[in-house]
């Protein structure tokens, strides 16, 4: 597929570690809300639980994570610091709190503090995922040692790093195209990230695999980091970074997040035709309706869900306009869509599904 194969930074952070709360009904509900990206509702419930147990390390870590994922770093830091101080055994709570403290510090421009937090997370070695995340950030954003042989090319909005295996790449053309895409996407969302995007350009997935990275491309919006193949679309991963900083979502749904990234990937294609073609390959008995996919992104494979999401966002922007879509992007729930678009929304969804089935 030409578009970047992405797990959203926010959802990666959601799924990176299991929330190990005691088995109370409210705490179970809290974990469910968090896992589904319902950050606003999870935050309200977490506040209630913290009111009864303000020193709880797990709850403080959880609250800090949710605030950090909503780009509210100044609010997140005190909760994460309390969690670090309370977890003297340096368990997963300590490690993930340090990972998120590093994110908060880096976003605020304090690279030294970020490096200390990520180093502490690595030293704790409490969980495989926390250690891997901290090491990724240290290697790519602070120390840069594994990439010493890579070619650096900084532009107005990017810090590009090109693999030495990219022998024939036209760096000037590559960077110029991405700067042009950045200008278009940032103008559409109405705001630029607070710092330059560190953009690693790889020759192949094999090269990335040898370095211990997941399948390319992917982004970490909160720290303005992208890893991509040279051949991947100009705008997909960039959209994840720009949109998160411009319109921080209070609820996260891949249908909307990935749909926006496909919509802005800078390809000139018929998005609905691409979605209809992908949809036609799904057996009829395995075709979820749009609301089911909205609730559970895992119901379809990426080669179907991505073009479907891109076509759906295309429809919403075409019929409802940019401003209403940006309002939906902040909330990303079907309930919010009905409130924002009114009675027309369910008609649009039904028509979208009918056209998919008909292959129009």
MIRO-794575 format. One line per 2 residues: number of its first residue (from 0); their letters; for each residue x negated, y, z of N, C-alpha, C, O. Coordinates in pm, whole numbers. Layout:
NUM) a) X,Y,Z,X,Y,Z,X,Y,Z,X,Y,Z ~ ...
//
This chain:
0) xx) -85,-119,0,0,0,0,-88,124,0,-195,124,61 ~ -44,229,-69,-125,348,-82,-121,435,43,-219,503,75
2) xx) -7,433,114,-1,518,232,-78,453,347,-98,332,349 ~ -119,535,440,-199,484,551,-118,391,638,-2,416,669
4) xx) -182,282,676,-116,185,762,-142,228,906,-250,207,960 ~ -39,289,966,-59,360,1092,25,303,1204,141,268,1184
6) xx) -34,294,1319,44,282,1441,34,419,1506,-76,463,1538 ~ 144,485,1526,142,622,1576,63,634,1704,67,546,1790
8) xx) -9,744,1715,-89,759,1836,-5,754,1960,-42,692,2060 ~ 110,820,1954,194,819,2072,243,681,2106,249,645,2224
10) xx) 278,601,2004,327,467,2031,214,372,2069,234,279,2147 ~ 95,396,2014,-18,317,2059,-42,338,2209,-70,243,2283
12) xx) -31,463,2250,-51,492,2391,60,431,2475,37,391,2589 ~ 181,425,2418,290,362,2490,266,213,2510,294,158,2616
14) xx) 213,149,2406,204,4,2407,69,-49,2453,52,-170,2468 ~ -26,39,2476,-162,-4,2501,-177,-85,2629,-269,-167,2639
16) xx) -92,-64,2726,-101,-140,2851,38,-169,2903,130,-89,2885 ~ 53,-281,2965,182,-316,3025,199,-240,3155,108,-234,3237
18) xx) 316,-182,3174,344,-109,3297,383,-210,3405,489,-273,3397 ~ 297,-224,3505,313,-332,3602,383,-285,3729,323,-283,3837
20) xx) 506,-246,3715,582,-203,3831,645,-321,3903,668,-427,3844 ~ 673,-301,4030,747,-402,4106,886,-419,4047,938,-328,3982
22) xx) 944,-535,4070,1067,-572,4000,1191,-514,4068,1276,-589,4116 ~ 1200,-383,4072,1325,-321,4115,1403,-282,3992,1346,-265,3884
24) xx) 1532,-268,4006,1616,-238,3891,1578,-105,3828,1568,-95,3705 ~ 1556,-2,3909,1522,129,3855,1386,129,3786,1368,191,3681
26) xx) 1290,59,3847,1157,55,3788,1156,-25,3658,1083,7,3564 ~ 1238,-129,3652,1252,-204,3527,1311,-115,3419,1266,-116,3305
28) xx) 1413,-38,3457,1475,54,3362,1374,159,3316,1373,198,3199 ~ 1290,205,3405,1188,304,3371,1094,248,3264,1062,316,3167
30) xx) 1049,124,3284,962,62,3186,1028,45,3051,964,61,2948 ~ 1158,13,3052,1232,-4,2926,1242,128,2850,1220,132,2729
32) xx) 1275,235,2921,1286,366,2857,1152,409,2798,1146,459,2685 ~ 1049,390,2873,915,428,2829,874,349,2705,823,405,2609
34) xx) 896,219,2710,858,133,2599,933,164,2471,881,140,2362 ~ 1055,218,2482,1133,254,2365,1107,397,2318,1171,445,2224
36) xx) 1015,465,2384,983,602,2344,1081,705,2395,1078,820,2350 ~ 1169,669,2489,1265,764,2545,1197,838,2659,1230,818,2776
38) xx) 1104,923,2623,1020,987,2724,1098,1084,2812,1071,1093,2932 ~ 1194,1155,2756,1269,1252,2834,1348,1184,2946,1343,1228,3061
40) xx) 1419,1078,2913,1497,1006,3014,1405,935,3114,1435,930,3233 ~ 1295,880,3064,1200,813,3154,1140,912,3253,1117,878,3369
42) xx) 1114,1033,3207,1056,1134,3296,1153,1171,3409,1112,1187,3524 ~ 1280,1184,3375,1380,1216,3477,1386,1105,3582,1389,1133,3702
44) xx) 1388,980,3537,1394,868,3631,1267,859,3714,1273,830,3833 ~ 1153,884,3650,1026,879,3724,1023,986,3832,973,961,3942
46) xx) 1074,1104,3804,1081,1211,3904,1163,1166,4025,1127,1194,4140 ~ 1271,1096,3999,1356,1048,4107,1280,949,4195,1288,955,4318
48) xx) 1208,857,4133,1132,758,4207,1016,822,4283,986,783,4396 ~ 951,920,4221,842,990,4290,892,1069,4409,820,1087,4507
50) xx) 1016,1117,4400,1073,1190,4513,1080,1105,4638,1065,1155,4749 ~ 1102,975,4619,1109,883,4732,973,829,4772,954,783,4885
52) xx) 877,834,4680,744,776,4707,638,859,4634,579,811,4537 ~ 612,982,4680,525,1074,4606,380,1030,4595,308,1078,4507
54) xx) 334,941,4682,196,898,4678,173,773,4596,60,723,4591 ~ 276,721,4532,266,596,4457,173,614,4337,200,695,4248
56) xx) 64,538,4336,-37,554,4230,19,518,4093,-8,588,3995 ~ 97,410,4085,153,369,3957,246,475,3901,240,507,3782
58) xx) 333,528,3985,428,628,3939,358,758,3898,397,820,3799 ~ 255,797,3972,181,917,3934,109,897,3802,107,988,3718
60) xx) 51,780,3781,-13,750,3654,89,753,3541,64,806,3433 ~ 204,695,3568,310,687,3468,361,826,3430,379,856,3312
62) xx) 384,909,3530,431,1045,3506,326,1124,3427,359,1197,3334 ~ 199,1109,3465,93,1180,3394,83,1137,3249,61,1220,3161
64) xx) 97,1008,3223,93,958,3086,206,1020,3003,183,1066,2891 ~ 325,1020,3058,438,1073,2983,420,1220,2950,451,1263,2839
66) xx) 370,1296,3045,347,1438,3019,236,1457,2914,249,1542,2826 ~ 130,1380,2925,22,1390,2827,71,1354,2687,33,1418,2589
68) xx) 155,1253,2678,207,1211,2548,300,1315,2486,323,1315,2365 ~ 353,1405,2570,434,1516,2520,350,1643,2504,404,1752,2490
70) xx) 218,1627,2505,126,1739,2483,137,1843,2594,118,1962,2570 ~ 168,1799,2713,181,1888,2830,67,1860,2926,87,1819,3041
72) xx) -54,1883,2877,-172,1843,2950,-189,1909,3085,-227,1842,3181 ~ -163,2038,3095,-181,2109,3222,-89,2051,3330,-128,2044,3447
74) xx) 30,2010,3291,122,1948,3387,80,1806,3419,102,1759,3531 ~ 21,1737,3322,-15,1596,3341,-131,1577,3436,-133,1481,3513
76) xx) -229,1667,3431,-356,1647,3503,-338,1619,3653,-400,1524,3702 ~ -258,1696,3728,-248,1668,3872,-196,1528,3903,-243,1465,3999
78) xx) -102,1478,3825,-49,1343,3848,-158,1239,3821,-173,1144,3898 ~ -232,1256,3714,-337,1161,3679,-449,1165,3783,-505,1061,3818
80) xx) -482,1283,3831,-586,1295,3934,-543,1229,4064,-624,1166,4131 ~ -415,1241,4101,-365,1173,4220,-373,1022,4203,-408,951,4297
82) xx) -341,974,4085,-346,829,4059,-489,778,4070,-513,672,4127 ~ -585,853,4015,-725,815,4023,-771,809,4168,-837,713,4209
84) xx) -735,911,4246,-778,915,4386,-715,804,4469,-778,752,4561 ~ -591,769,4437,-519,668,4517,-564,527,4486,-558,439,4573
86) xx) -610,502,4363,-647,366,4324,-795,343,4352,-877,343,4260 ~ -829,324,4479,-968,306,4518,-1027,175,4468,-1149,161,4460
88) xx) -942,79,4436,-991,-49,4384,-1027,-41,4236,-1085,-134,4181 ~ -995,70,4174,-1026,94,4033,-967,-14,3942,-1037,-78,3864
90) xx) -837,-31,3956,-763,-126,3874,-723,-59,3742,-776,45,3706 ~ -627,-122,3671,-577,-66,3545,-518,74,3564,-520,155,3471
92) xx) -466,103,3684,-409,235,3710,-518,341,3702,-501,444,3637 ~ -630,316,3767,-744,406,3763,-795,423,3620,-818,534,3574
94) xx) -812,310,3550,-869,314,3415,-783,393,3319,-833,480,3247 ~ -653,364,3316,-566,436,3223,-548,582,3262,-531,668,3176
96) xx) -553,610,3391,-546,750,3433,-667,827,3383,-655,942,3342 ~ -784,764,3386,-904,829,3334,-898,845,3182,-943,946,3128
98) xx) -842,746,3113,-826,760,2968,-742,883,2936,-777,963,2850 ~ -631,897,3007,-541,1009,2980,-598,1141,3029,-573,1245,2967
100) xx) -674,1139,3139,-741,1262,3182,-839,1308,3074,-852,1427,3048 ~ -908,1212,3013,-998,1248,2904,-924,1312,2788,-971,1410,2729
102) xx) -807,1257,2756,-725,1315,2649,-686,1459,2683,-694,1548,2598 ~ -643,1479,2807,-600,1612,2850,-716,1710,2843,-701,1822,2793
104) xx) -833,1670,2895,-949,1759,2893,-994,1790,2751,-1027,1904,2719 ~ -996,1688,2666,-1041,1709,2528,-948,1805,2454,-993,1894,2383
106) xx) -818,1785,2472,-720,1873,2406,-737,2017,2453,-710,2111,2378 ~ -782,2035,2578,-803,2169,2632,-938,2228,2593,-967,2343,2627
108) xx) -1021,2150,2522,-1149,2200,2477,-1265,2172,2571,-1376,2221,2548 ~ -1242,2094,2677,-1349,2064,2772,-1405,1925,2739,-1364,1825,2799
110) xx) -1498,1920,2645,-1552,1793,2599,-1633,1722,2707,-1633,1599,2714 ~ -1702,1798,2792,-1783,1736,2897,-1694,1663,2997,-1724,1550,3035
112) xx) -1586,1727,3040,-1495,1662,3134,-1429,1541,3070,-1409,1438,3136 ~ -1395,1552,2942,-1337,1438,2871,-1434,1322,2869,-1396,1207,2893
114) xx) -1561,1351,2840,-1662,1247,2837,-1679,1179,2971,-1696,1057,2977 ~ -1673,1256,3079,-1686,1196,3213,-1569,1102,3242,-1588,994,3297
116) xx) -1449,1145,3204,-1331,1062,3230,-1336,933,3149,-1308,826,3202 ~ -1372,943,3022,-1377,823,2939,-1492,731,2981,-1480,609,2971
118) xx) -1602,789,3026,-1712,707,3078,-1668,631,3202,-1702,514,3218 ~ -1593,698,3290,-1542,632,3411,-1446,519,3376,-1448,413,3439
120) xx) -1363,540,3275,-1270,435,3232,-1346,314,3180,-1310,200,3209 ~ -1451,339,3102,-1531,228,3051,-1602,154,3165,-1607,31,3166
122) xx) -1655,230,3261,-1727,169,3373,-1635,83,3458,-1679,-19,3511 ~ -1509,121,3471,-1414,42,3550,-1390,-93,3485,-1370,-193,3555
124) xx) -1390,-98,3352,-1371,-222,3278,-1251,-301,3333,-1259,-422,3353 ~ -1142,-229,3356,-1026,-290,3423,-938,-368,3328,-885,-473,3364
126) xx) -921,-318,3207,-843,-389,3106,-911,-374,2971,-982,-276,2947 ~ -891,-471,2885,-953,-468,2752,-908,-345,2675,-990,-278,2611
128) xx) -777,-315,2679,-723,-204,2600,-772,-69,2650,-810,17,2570 ~ -772,-48,2781,-817,80,2836,-964,103,2804,-1003,214,2768
130) xx) -1045,-1,2819,-1188,11,2789,-1209,41,2641,-1291,126,2606 ~ -1136,-28,2555,-1152,-7,2410,-1110,134,2370,-1175,197,2287
132) xx) -1000,184,2428,-955,317,2395,-1056,422,2441,-1088,515,2366 ~ -1106,408,2564,-1204,504,2614,-1331,501,2532,-1390,605,2504
134) xx) -1375,381,2492,-1497,370,2413,-1479,431,2274,-1569,497,2223 ~ -1362,410,2214,-1334,471,2084,-1348,623,2092,-1411,685,2007
136) xx) -1288,681,2196,-1292,827,2209,-1432,876,2240,-1475,979,2186 ~ -1505,805,2325,-1643,844,2354,-1728,840,2227,-1800,935,2197
138) xx) -1718,729,2154,-1801,711,2035,-1769,815,1928,-1860,868,1864 ~ -1640,844,1910,-1599,927,1797,-1593,1075,1826,-1607,1157,1735
140) xx) -1573,1112,1951,-1546,1252,1983,-1652,1319,2071,-1664,1441,2072 ~ -1727,1238,2145,-1822,1297,2239,-1966,1260,2202,-2049,1348,2176
142) xx) -1996,1131,2199,-2134,1089,2178,-2170,1082,2030,-2277,1127,1989 ~ -2082,1025,1951,-2102,1015,1805,-2223,930,1767,-2262,929,1651
144) xx) -2282,858,1863,-2403,779,1837,-2384,672,1731,-2471,658,1645 ~ -2275,594,1733,-2260,490,1630,-2251,545,1488,-2264,470,1391
146) xx) -2228,674,1475,-2210,734,1344,-2324,831,1308,-2306,922,1227 ~ -2439,809,1368,-2552,900,1347,-2598,902,1201,-2649,1003,1153
148) xx) -2579,791,1131,-2624,784,991,-2518,833,893,-2542,836,773 ~ -2401,871,943,-2293,917,856,-2317,1061,814,-2382,1138,885
150) xx) -2264,1097,698,-2280,1232,647,-2173,1324,706,-2054,1298,692 ~ -2216,1430,771,-2123,1527,830,-2093,1637,730,-2182,1687,662
152) xx) -1966,1675,723,-1924,1784,635,-1807,1856,703,-1694,1808,697 ~ -1834,1967,765,-1731,2040,838,-1669,2148,750,-1739,2219,678
154) xx) -1537,2159,759,-1463,2260,685,-1382,2342,784,-1400,2330,905 ~ -1294,2425,733,-1219,2515,821,-1136,2439,925,-1128,2482,1040
156) xx) -1074,2328,885,-983,2257,975,-1026,2114,1008,-956,2044,1081 ~ -1141,2070,955,-1183,1932,973,-1331,1922,1006,-1411,2009,974
158) xx) -1363,1811,1073,-1501,1767,1090,-1509,1629,1022,-1484,1527,1086 ~ -1545,1628,895,-1549,1504,818,-1677,1428,848,-1784,1487,867
160) xx) -1665,1295,853,-1779,1207,866,-1764,1096,762,-1669,1018,767 ~ -1859,1090,667,-1851,996,556,-1946,878,578,-2063,896,611
162) xx) -1892,757,559,-1973,637,571,-2087,638,469,-2067,681,356 ~ -2205,592,509,-2317,583,413,-2291,481,302,-2363,480,202
164) xx) -2190,397,319,-2157,300,214,-2074,363,101,-2050,299,-1 ~ -2030,486,120,-1954,556,16,-2052,626,-78,-2072,747,-70
166) xx) -2112,550,-165,-2221,601,-246,-2176,698,-355,-2251,789,-390 ~ -2055,679,-408,-2015,760,-523,-1903,860,-493,-1845,916,-585
168) xx) -1873,882,-367,-1763,972,-334,-1802,1117,-363,-1915,1160,-339 ~ -1704,1192,-414,-1722,1336,-437,-1672,1407,-311,-1553,1436,-298
170) xx) -1764,1435,-221,-1726,1492,-91,-1658,1627,-106,-1564,1658,-32 ~ -1705,1707,-199,-1646,1840,-217,-1501,1830,-262,-1415,1903,-212
172) xx) -1474,1742,-356,-1336,1722,-402,-1250,1663,-292,-1136,1706,-271 ~ -1303,1564,-220,-1229,1497,-113,-1189,1597,-5,-1073,1603,35
174) xx) -1284,1676,42,-1254,1771,150,-1163,1882,102,-1076,1928,176 ~ -1182,1926,-22,-1097,2032,-75,-952,1989,-86,-861,2066,-56
176) xx) -929,1865,-129,-794,1813,-140,-728,1804,-3,-609,1833,11 ~ -804,1763,96,-746,1752,232,-721,1888,295,-623,1905,368
178) xx) -805,1986,267,-778,2121,316,-651,2176,252,-571,2242,319 ~ -632,2149,124,-510,2196,57,-387,2128,115,-283,2192,134
180) xx) -398,1997,143,-286,1924,203,-257,1977,343,-141,1992,381 ~ -364,2005,419,-347,2059,554,-268,2189,549,-176,2209,629
182) xx) -301,2278,458,-233,2407,448,-84,2388,423,-2,2455,484 ~ -50,2296,334,91,2273,303,166,2213,421,275,2258,456
184) xx) 106,2113,483,174,2043,593,186,2132,717,292,2137,780 ~ 79,2203,751,83,2291,868,183,2404,848,251,2443,942
186) xx) 193,2456,727,293,2560,699,434,2505,715,522,2575,766 ~ 455,2382,674,588,2322,683,629,2302,829,743,2328,866
188) xx) 534,2255,911,566,2230,1052,553,2356,1137,603,2360,1249 ~ 486,2457,1087,484,2586,1154,374,2609,1254,375,2709,1325
190) xx) 277,2516,1260,169,2536,1357,54,2443,1326,74,2333,1275 ~ -69,2487,1358,-189,2405,1341,-231,2346,1475,-200,2403,1580
192) xx) -301,2233,1474,-358,2181,1600,-455,2281,1661,-507,2368,1591 ~ -479,2268,1789,-563,2363,1859,-711,2352,1830,-787,2445,1856
194) xx) -752,2238,1775,-893,2221,1741,-904,2143,1610,-806,2085,1563 ~ -1024,2142,1553,-1043,2074,1425,-1015,1924,1437,-1032,1864,1543
196) xx) -974,1866,1325,-949,1723,1319,-1079,1652,1284,-1142,1682,1183 ~ -1120,1558,1370,-1236,1474,1338,-1188,1361,1247,-1102,1282,1285
198) xx) -1244,1354,1127,-1191,1269,1020,-1301,1175,971,-1392,1219,901 ~ -1293,1047,1008,-1390,947,965,-1341,878,838,-1228,830,832
200) xx) -1426,874,737,-1391,820,606,-1473,693,582,-1596,697,573 ~ -1404,579,571,-1467,448,561,-1462,396,418,-1377,436,338
202) xx) -1554,306,388,-1560,247,254,-1462,131,238,-1415,106,127 ~ -1431,61,347,-1345,-57,338,-1296,-96,476,-1351,-55,578
204) xx) -1190,-177,479,-1144,-233,606,-1246,-329,664,-1256,-343,786 ~ -1322,-395,578,-1426,-484,626,-1531,-408,706,-1574,-455,811
206) xx) -1570,-293,657,-1667,-211,729,-1612,-170,865,-1683,-177,966 ~ -1485,-128,868,-1424,-89,995,-1413,-208,1091,-1435,-194,1211
208) xx) -1378,-324,1035,-1366,-444,1119,-1500,-479,1183,-1505,-517,1300 ~ -1607,-467,1107,-1741,-495,1160,-1773,-402,1277,-1849,-438,1368
210) xx) -1717,-282,1275,-1741,-184,1382,-1643,-201,1498,-1649,-126,1596 ~ -1552,-298,1487,-1458,-324,1596,-1333,-241,1591,-1262,-232,1691
212) xx) -1303,-179,1478,-1184,-95,1466,-1067,-175,1410,-1087,-278,1345 ~ -944,-129,1437,-827,-193,1377,-816,-160,1229,-899,-86,1175
214) xx) -715,-215,1163,-695,-192,1021,-673,-43,996,-601,23,1070 ~ -735,8,893,-724,149,855,-600,170,769,-553,77,703
216) xx) -545,296,767,-589,407,847,-504,422,973,-395,366,985 ~ -557,499,1065,-483,529,1186,-528,665,1239,-634,715,1206
218) xx) -442,720,1322,-472,851,1381,-443,847,1530,-367,764,1578 ~ -506,939,1602,-478,963,1743,-447,1112,1755,-536,1195,1772
220) xx) -320,1143,1745,-279,1282,1733,-324,1366,1852,-367,1480,1833 ~ -314,1313,1973,-341,1393,2093,-485,1442,2100,-512,1544,2164
222) xx) -577,1371,2034,-716,1415,2033,-762,1452,1892,-882,1466,1867 ~ -668,1469,1800,-697,1514,1663,-805,1430,1597,-908,1480,1552
224) xx) -779,1300,1592,-875,1204,1538,-810,1120,1428,-697,1073,1445 ~ -880,1102,1317,-833,1018,1206,-944,925,1161,-1060,966,1149
226) xx) -908,798,1137,-994,703,1069,-920,655,946,-807,607,956 ~ -983,667,830,-913,640,705,-1006,583,600,-1126,610,600
228) xx) -950,504,510,-1021,468,389,-1028,589,297,-942,677,304 ~ -1127,594,213,-1139,704,119,-1023,707,21,-989,812,-34
230) xx) -961,591,-2,-856,578,-102,-715,602,-49,-619,601,-126 ~ -700,623,81,-566,638,136,-509,777,110,-583,870,76
232) xx) -380,790,127,-313,915,88,-369,1034,165,-419,1021,277 ~ -359,1151,102,-418,1272,161,-345,1317,287,-406,1373,378
234) xx) -213,1293,292,-137,1360,397,-81,1278,509,-37,1334,610 ~ -80,1145,498,-6,1063,595,-59,1079,737,14,1124,826
236) xx) -184,1044,758,-239,1051,894,-250,1195,942,-229,1224,1060 ~ -281,1285,851,-288,1426,884,-154,1477,938,-149,1558,1030
238) xx) -45,1427,879,88,1468,924,112,1427,1069,171,1503,1145 ~ 67,1308,1106,83,1265,1245,15,1362,1341,71,1398,1445
240) xx) -106,1405,1306,-180,1496,1394,-114,1634,1399,-91,1688,1507 ~ -85,1689,1282,-28,1824,1276,109,1829,1340,137,1919,1420
242) xx) 196,1734,1307,334,1738,1355,343,1724,1506,425,1790,1570 ~ 259,1637,1564,264,1618,1708,229,1745,1784,292,1777,1885
244) xx) 129,1817,1736,91,1942,1802,191,2054,1775,215,2140,1860 ~ 250,2053,1655,341,2161,1618,477,2146,1683,536,2244,1729
246) xx) 529,2022,1687,663,1996,1741,654,1875,1833,697,1766,1795 ~ 599,1891,1954,579,1776,2043,712,1705,2072,803,1766,2127
248) xx) 723,1577,2036,850,1507,2056,874,1468,2201,782,1427,2272 ~ 998,1483,2244,1039,1438,2378,1088,1295,2374,1094,1228,2478
250) xx) 1123,1248,2258,1157,1108,2236,1090,1067,2106,1080,1146,2013 ~ 1044,943,2100,963,898,1987,1031,778,1920,1064,680,1986
252) xx) 1052,788,1789,1107,677,1711,1025,665,1583,1014,762,1508 ~ 968,548,1556,887,532,1434,963,563,1306,902,608,1209
254) xx) 1094,540,1303,1171,571,1182,1153,718,1145,1142,750,1026 ~ 1150,805,1243,1136,949,1217,988,988,1206,951,1063,1116
256) xx) 905,937,1295,763,972,1292,697,925,1163,631,1002,1094 ~ 716,797,1130,655,745,1009,723,799,884,659,822,781
258) xx) 854,820,894,925,879,781,871,1016,746,855,1049,628 ~ 841,1097,848,784,1230,823,646,1219,760,612,1297,671
260) xx) 566,1121,805,431,1104,750,436,1057,605,355,1101,523 ~ 530,970,572,545,927,432,596,1043,347,550,1063,235
262) xx) 691,1118,401,747,1233,329,639,1335,293,645,1398,188 ~ 540,1350,382,434,1450,362,302,1389,316,197,1452,329
264) xx) 304,1267,262,176,1204,227,114,1260,100,5,1218,60 ~ 184,1356,35,134,1429,-82,138,1348,-211,76,1387,-310
266) xx) 210,1236,-212,230,1164,-338,351,1221,-410,449,1260,-347 ~ 346,1226,-541,459,1269,-623,531,1144,-674,501,1095,-783
268) xx) 624,1093,-594,697,972,-631,845,990,-599,883,1081,-525 ~ 926,902,-654,1068,895,-619,1078,809,-493,1071,686,-501
270) xx) 1094,872,-379,1089,799,-252,1206,702,-237,1190,594,-181 ~ 1324,741,-286,1435,649,-274,1415,527,-363,1448,415,-323
272) xx) 1363,547,-482,1336,434,-572,1236,337,-509,1251,215,-520 ~ 1135,392,-442,1036,307,-374,1101,229,-261,1071,112,-240
274) xx) 1191,295,-186,1261,228,-76,1353,118,-130,1357,9,-74 ~ 1427,147,-238,1520,50,-295,1445,-73,-346,1492,-185,-331
276) xx) 1330,-50,-406,1251,-162,-457,1202,-250,-341,1210,-373,-349 ~ 1153,-188,-233,1108,-265,-117,1224,-339,-52,1210,-454,-10
278) xx) 1339,-272,-44,1458,-329,19,1507,-452,-58,1557,-547,2 ~ 1495,-450,-189,1545,-560,-271,1472,-690,-244,1524,-798,-274
280) xx) 1350,-682,-188,1273,-802,-158,1309,-864,-24,1260,-971,10 ~ 1395,-797,55,1435,-848,187,1560,-935,169,1659,-887,113
282) xx) 1558,-1060,216,1678,-1144,206,1799,-1077,271,1786,-1012,375 ~ 1914,-1092,210,2035,-1022,256,2063,-1046,403,2103,-953,474
284) xx) 2042,-1169,450,2073,-1201,590,1974,-1142,689,1995,-1150,810 ~ 1866,-1083,639,1764,-1026,727,1754,-875,712,1654,-814,750
286) xx) 1857,-813,656,1856,-669,636,1928,-598,751,2050,-605,761 ~ 1853,-530,839,1918,-458,949,1980,-328,898,1937,-273,797
288) xx) 2083,-281,969,2132,-148,932,2036,-43,988,1949,-74,1070 ~ 2052,80,944,1956,184,976,1948,210,1126,1840,236,1179
290) xx) 2062,204,1195,2061,232,1338,1988,122,1417,1925,150,1519 ~ 1998,-3,1369,1924,-111,1433,1774,-91,1416,1697,-112,1509
292) xx) 1733,-48,1296,1591,-21,1272,1544,98,1353,1431,100,1401 ~ 1629,196,1368,1597,314,1450,1565,271,1593,1476,327,1657
294) xx) 1639,173,1642,1620,125,1779,1505,27,1792,1440,21,1897 ~ 1479,-51,1686,1374,-154,1692,1299,-158,1559,1342,-224,1465
296) xx) 1187,-89,1554,1107,-75,1433,1049,-209,1386,1009,-221,1270 ~ 1046,-308,1473,985,-437,1439,1074,-524,1354,1033,-633,1315
298) xx) 1195,-480,1325,1289,-563,1250,1247,-582,1104,1292,-677,1040 ~ 1164,-494,1051,1118,-504,914,966,-496,908,903,-437,996
300) xx) 908,-555,805,765,-543,784,733,-402,733,819,-333,678 ~ 608,-361,752,569,-224,717,587,-193,570,616,-78,535
302) xx) 570,-292,482,582,-262,340,726,-231,300,752,-188,188 ~ 820,-254,392,960,-216,371,998,-97,458,1062,-3,410
304) xx) 959,-102,585,1003,2,679,945,139,644,1014,240,661 ~ 821,145,598,761,274,567,831,345,451,873,460,468
306) xx) 845,281,334,917,351,227,1062,381,262,1116,482,217 ~ 1125,295,341,1262,320,384,1268,446,470,1354,532,451
308) xx) 1176,456,565,1172,574,653,1143,701,574,1203,805,600 ~ 1051,692,477,1018,809,396,1137,857,316,1160,978,305
310) xx) 1214,762,259,1333,800,181,1440,859,271,1512,950,230 ~ 1452,807,393,1553,859,486,1520,1002,528,1609,1087,533
312) xx) 1394,1029,559,1355,1165,595,1374,1258,475,1417,1372,492 ~ 1344,1210,356,1368,1288,234,1515,1328,226,1547,1443,195
314) xx) 1603,1234,254,1747,1261,252,1785,1367,355,1860,1459,325 ~ 1733,1353,478,1768,1446,585,1721,1588,552,1794,1685,576
316) xx) 1600,1601,497,1549,1733,463,1628,1792,346,1659,1912,346 ~ 1660,1709,248,1733,1757,132,1873,1806,170,1918,1911,123
318) xx) 1941,1731,255,2080,1766,287,2094,1857,408,2186,1938,414 ~ 2004,1846,503,2018,1925,625,1921,2040,637,1941,2130,718
320) xx) 1814,2037,557,1716,2145,561,1603,2121,659,1610,2033,745 ~ 1499,2202,645,1378,2189,725,1403,2215,873,1359,2137,958
322) xx) 1473,2323,905,1489,2363,1045,1561,2256,1126,1521,2227,1239 ~ 1665,2198,1071,1737,2094,1145,1653,1968,1160,1660,1899,1261
324) xx) 1572,1938,1057,1486,1820,1072,1384,1842,1183,1356,1750,1260 ~ 1328,1962,1191,1231,1989,1297,1296,1977,1435,1232,1934,1531
326) xx) 1423,2014,1444,1496,1997,1569,1511,1848,1601,1494,1806,1715 ~ 1542,1770,1498,1553,1625,1519,1417,1565,1553,1409,1474,1636
328) xx) 1310,1615,1491,1177,1561,1516,1141,1572,1664,1071,1486,1718 ~ 1188,1677,1728,1158,1693,1871,1231,1590,1957,1181,1551,2062
330) xx) 1348,1545,1912,1429,1453,1992,1426,1309,1941,1413,1216,2021 ~ 1439,1288,1812,1421,1159,1744,1517,1048,1790,1478,932,1791
332) xx) 1637,1081,1828,1736,980,1861,1856,995,1768,1881,1102,1714 ~ 1929,885,1749,2049,890,1667,2153,981,1728,2226,1051,1657
334) xx) 2160,982,1861,2255,1069,1930,2224,1216,1899,2315,1296,1876 ~ 2096,1250,1900,2057,1388,1868,2088,1420,1723,2129,1532,1692
336) xx) 2070,1323,1635,2099,1347,1493,2246,1380,1473,2279,1468,1394 ~ 2334,1310,1543,2478,1338,1530,2511,1477,1583,2597,1547,1529
338) xx) 2442,1517,1689,2466,1651,1744,2414,1759,1648,2480,1861,1628 ~ 2296,1736,1590,2233,1836,1504,2304,1849,1370,2327,1960,1322
340) xx) 2339,1735,1309,2395,1737,1174,2548,1732,1171,2609,1756,1067 ~ 2609,1700,1285,2754,1696,1290,2813,1573,1223,2745,1471,1207
342) xx) 2938,1583,1185,3011,1468,1132,2955,1419,998,2981,1305,959 ~ 2880,1504,928,2822,1463,801,2719,1351,817,2697,1272,725
344) xx) 2658,1345,934,2545,1254,950,2581,1108,923,2513,1041,846 ~ 2687,1059,985,2724,919,966,2765,892,822,2747,780,772
346) xx) 2819,991,756,2853,977,614,2726,961,532,2719,878,441 ~ 2623,1041,564,2495,1030,493,2433,892,512,2384,831,417
348) xx) 2436,844,635,2375,714,665,2449,603,590,2385,514,534 ~ 2580,608,590,2658,506,519,2629,509,370,2617,405,306
350) xx) 2619,630,315,2591,643,172,2450,594,140,2427,531,36 ~ 2357,624,229,2219,578,212,2214,425,207,2148,367,121
352) xx) 2284,361,300,2287,215,302,2355,157,179,2308,57,124 ~ 2463,219,135,2533,169,17,2444,177,-107,2439,84,-187
354) xx) 2373,289,-121,2284,306,-236,2168,207,-233,2125,156,-337 ~ 2116,179,-113,2011,79,-102,2060,-58,-150,1992,-126,-227
356) xx) 2177,-97,-103,2231,-227,-139,2259,-236,-289,2242,-341,-351 ~ 2301,-125,-346,2331,-123,-489,2206,-109,-575,2209,-130,-696
358) xx) 2094,-71,-510,1970,-52,-583,1974,67,-676,1909,67,-781 ~ 2050,170,-638,2067,289,-724,1940,375,-725,1937,479,-792
//
